[in-house]
């Protein structure tokens, strides 16, 4: 994987797992079986990461950075994609990953949250 730093960061989250969705060519990052991130390519072959964001935060990032766009093949309100070959700072991408993980984790059942937290 070309973006090893991002792969490692996504997998550093407690309980995070990874799979490869071959038919989409997506590396998916999951918590409790729910996706919180994906590294893939957009329709023109550019590498992107797609993560879930609070709608207002996502809109703010899209207004601030030309290479943050509505989620590729995802719900356009809640998901955002970042071109990994852009000038979007690594710190911003990590902040987006952190928020995505937390949003998906918080949507899991309390039982599953406790199981993951105990890992």
RODOGU-56751 format. One record per residue (C-alpha): x, y, z. Coordinates in nm, 2 decimals, m for minus. Example, Ala and Ser with C-alpha at 12.3 -4.5 7.8 and 13.67 -1.06 7.14 Angstrom:
REM RODOGU-56751
xx:1.23; yy:m0.45; zz:0.78
xx:1.37; yy:m0.11; zz:0.71
//
This chain:
REM RODOGU-56751
xx:0.00; yy:0.00; zz:0.00
xx:0.14; yy:0.34; zz:m0.11
xx:m0.01; yy:0.53; zz:0.19
xx:0.14; yy:0.32; zz:0.47
xx:0.11; yy:0.61; zz:0.72
xx:m0.26; yy:0.63; zz:0.67
xx:m0.31; yy:0.25; zz:0.67
xx:m0.13; yy:0.24; zz:1.00
xx:m0.32; yy:0.53; zz:1.15
xx:m0.66; yy:0.38; zz:1.05
xx:m0.56; yy:0.04; zz:1.20
xx:m0.42; yy:0.20; zz:1.52
xx:m0.78; yy:0.27; zz:1.63
xx:m0.90; yy:0.04; zz:1.91
xx:m1.09; yy:m0.26; zz:1.75
xx:m1.02; yy:m0.15; zz:1.39
xx:m1.00; yy:m0.42; zz:1.13
xx:m0.93; yy:m0.41; zz:0.76
xx:m1.07; yy:m0.60; zz:0.46
xx:m1.04; yy:m0.56; zz:0.08
xx:m1.36; yy:m0.53; zz:m0.12
xx:m1.23; yy:m0.68; zz:m0.44
xx:m1.52; yy:m0.59; zz:m0.67
xx:m1.47; yy:m0.22; zz:m0.57
xx:m1.09; yy:m0.23; zz:m0.52
xx:m1.14; yy:m0.07; zz:m0.18
xx:m0.93; yy:m0.12; zz:0.14
xx:m1.20; yy:m0.08; zz:0.40
xx:m1.15; yy:0.00; zz:0.77
xx:m1.41; yy:m0.13; zz:1.01
xx:m1.51; yy:m0.10; zz:1.37
xx:m1.77; yy:m0.35; zz:1.49
xx:m1.83; yy:m0.46; zz:1.13
xx:m1.92; yy:m0.10; zz:1.03
xx:m1.70; yy:0.10; zz:0.79
xx:m1.53; yy:0.41; zz:0.92
xx:m1.29; yy:0.46; zz:0.63
xx:m1.18; yy:0.34; zz:0.29
xx:m0.87; yy:0.39; zz:0.07
xx:m0.94; yy:0.35; zz:m0.29
xx:m0.93; yy:0.54; zz:m0.63
xx:m1.18; yy:0.78; zz:m0.77
xx:m1.32; yy:0.76; zz:m1.13
xx:m1.01; yy:0.92; zz:m1.27
xx:m0.77; yy:0.69; zz:m1.08
xx:m0.66; yy:0.93; zz:m0.81
xx:m0.60; yy:0.78; zz:m0.46
xx:m0.85; yy:0.89; zz:m0.21
xx:m0.95; yy:0.83; zz:0.15
xx:m1.32; yy:0.84; zz:0.23
xx:m1.44; yy:0.90; zz:0.59
xx:m1.75; yy:0.99; zz:0.78
xx:m1.78; yy:1.34; zz:0.91
xx:m2.03; yy:1.55; zz:1.09
xx:m2.22; yy:1.73; zz:0.81
xx:m2.12; yy:2.08; zz:0.92
xx:m1.76; yy:1.98; zz:0.97
xx:m1.75; yy:1.81; zz:0.63
xx:m1.90; yy:2.11; zz:0.46
xx:m1.65; yy:2.34; zz:0.63
xx:m1.36; yy:2.12; zz:0.50
xx:m1.50; yy:2.11; zz:0.15
xx:m1.52; yy:2.50; zz:0.15
xx:m1.16; yy:2.52; zz:0.29
xx:m0.99; yy:2.26; zz:0.07
xx:m1.05; yy:2.20; zz:m0.30
xx:m0.94; yy:1.84; zz:m0.27
xx:m1.20; yy:1.75; zz:0.00
xx:m1.51; yy:1.64; zz:m0.18
xx:m1.84; yy:1.47; zz:m0.11
xx:m1.80; yy:1.10; zz:m0.04
xx:m1.71; yy:0.89; zz:m0.34
xx:m2.00; yy:0.64; zz:m0.39
xx:m2.12; yy:0.72; zz:m0.04
xx:m2.39; yy:0.94; zz:0.13
xx:m2.29; yy:1.29; zz:0.02
xx:m2.41; yy:1.45; zz:0.35
xx:m2.21; yy:1.23; zz:0.59
xx:m1.91; yy:1.11; zz:0.40
xx:m1.62; yy:1.30; zz:0.25
xx:m1.33; yy:1.20; zz:0.02
xx:m0.98; yy:1.35; zz:0.02
xx:m0.74; yy:1.33; zz:m0.27
xx:m0.43; yy:1.18; zz:m0.11
xx:m0.21; yy:1.35; zz:m0.37
xx:m0.33; yy:1.70; zz:m0.27
xx:m0.20; yy:1.96; zz:m0.03
xx:m0.46; yy:1.87; zz:0.24
xx:m0.24; yy:1.85; zz:0.55
xx:m0.18; yy:1.51; zz:0.71
xx:m0.30; yy:1.65; zz:1.04
xx:m0.64; yy:1.74; zz:0.88
xx:m0.68; yy:1.39; zz:0.73
xx:m0.60; yy:1.24; zz:1.07
xx:m0.86; yy:1.47; zz:1.24
xx:m1.11; yy:1.35; zz:0.98
xx:m1.02; yy:0.98; zz:1.06
xx:m1.05; yy:1.04; zz:1.43
xx:m1.40; yy:1.19; zz:1.39
xx:m1.51; yy:0.92; zz:1.15
xx:m1.40; yy:0.65; zz:1.40
xx:m1.58; yy:0.82; zz:1.68
xx:m1.90; yy:0.87; zz:1.49
xx:m1.92; yy:0.51; zz:1.38
xx:m1.81; yy:0.38; zz:1.73
xx:m2.08; yy:0.59; zz:1.90
xx:m2.35; yy:0.44; zz:1.66
xx:m2.26; yy:0.08; zz:1.77
xx:m2.46; yy:m0.09; zz:2.04
xx:m2.35; yy:m0.02; zz:2.40
xx:m2.26; yy:m0.39; zz:2.43
xx:m2.04; yy:m0.38; zz:2.13
xx:m1.88; yy:m0.06; zz:2.25
xx:m1.79; yy:m0.22; zz:2.58
xx:m1.65; yy:m0.53; zz:2.40
xx:m1.43; yy:m0.31; zz:2.18
xx:m1.32; yy:m0.09; zz:2.47
xx:m1.21; yy:m0.40; zz:2.66
xx:m0.97; yy:m0.51; zz:2.38
//
